[in-house]
Amino acid sequence: MDGHDVWLAECAKIGYLPKARLYEEGTRTSQNAADQLGCEVAHIAKSIVFAGEDGAVVVITSGANHVDRKRKLKRLLGYKPSMTNPQYIEENTGYAPGGVPPFGHLKPCTVLMDEDLFQFERVWGAAGSAQTVFPITPDELLHFSGATVGDVKQ
């Protein structure tokens, strides 16, 4: 079972039926995804994983933004999360880098959501693999991810 199938199974558990799209060329980066979808990179809801005190911290941010881990994440979390590596990401979310979805993680994660995403009607998130993405409204994304919303960008 690949990451996309794993994610679809996790979505079924919470009653979410995504309309995922497959792109053989891959959507590993926000720009790749935007190019494939024909949208602005800001509409990509990328998931960036940091190491927290009690497990992974997944920050869902606009593809156009960089995350300010030293000040803004520290303010939201009460500490500065650490950088990670691909092994940590896969072990703590269940998904490989480039395919980490905003929700449906296999281990408990702290999830933060970029307030900038609410300026769009629809955003696109990774669907468990570097070849799959799905559309979702920011309100639905907040609901299913259980995220804390805040200003996370540099």
Secondary structure, 3 states (H helix, E strand, C coil): CCHHHHHHHHHHHCCCCCCCEECCCCCCCHHHHHHHHCCCHHHEEEEEEEEECCEEEEEEEECCCCECHHHHHHHHHCCCCECCCHHHHHHHHCCCCCCCCCCCCCCCCEEEEEHHHHHCCCEEEECCCCCEEEEECHHHHHHHHCCEEECCEC
